[in-house]
Amino acid sequence: MSTYLAVFGVGFAVLTLVLGLVEPLSLRLILISTGWPLLIGVMVVWATRRPASLRGSSSRVIKYWIGTAALYGIALVIGTPGLVGEARYWIPAAVVVAAPLLIGAVLERRA
């Protein structure tokens, strides 16, 4: 579970950076529409080959997913369209968006 959370945390950080910093829009859309489904597909296949998880992990990890999803939505609402291309906004935003899943990865490693 910790690896799964960490990979998705990094994926959300990269997704946030692509949405905020990659120009032109057409390249941004190509990267997102190919990269994100590819990551999800790889992670689903990977997870199905590792069916064992700790008891109660589902109820613990949901809060990390909700945190990242909420922060991702907030980052997009604040950052688009006015701050597209502004690294001083999107780099910290990517770190903040990824933080709940990355913190969850560390905590699940210790569980």
PEGI-V461097 format. One record per run of one state. SS is the DSSP state (2 for helix, 1 for strand, 0 for the rest). FROM is the first residue (numbers start at 1). TO is the last residue. If there is no record, write none. Layout:
BEGIN
<<SS | FROM | TO> <SS | FROM | TO>>
END
This chain:
BEGIN
<<0 | 1 | 1> <2 | 2 | 21> <0 | 22 | 24> <2 | 25 | 48> <0 | 49 | 56> <2 | 57 | 79> <0 | 80 | 86> <2 | 87 | 110> <0 | 111 | 111>>
END
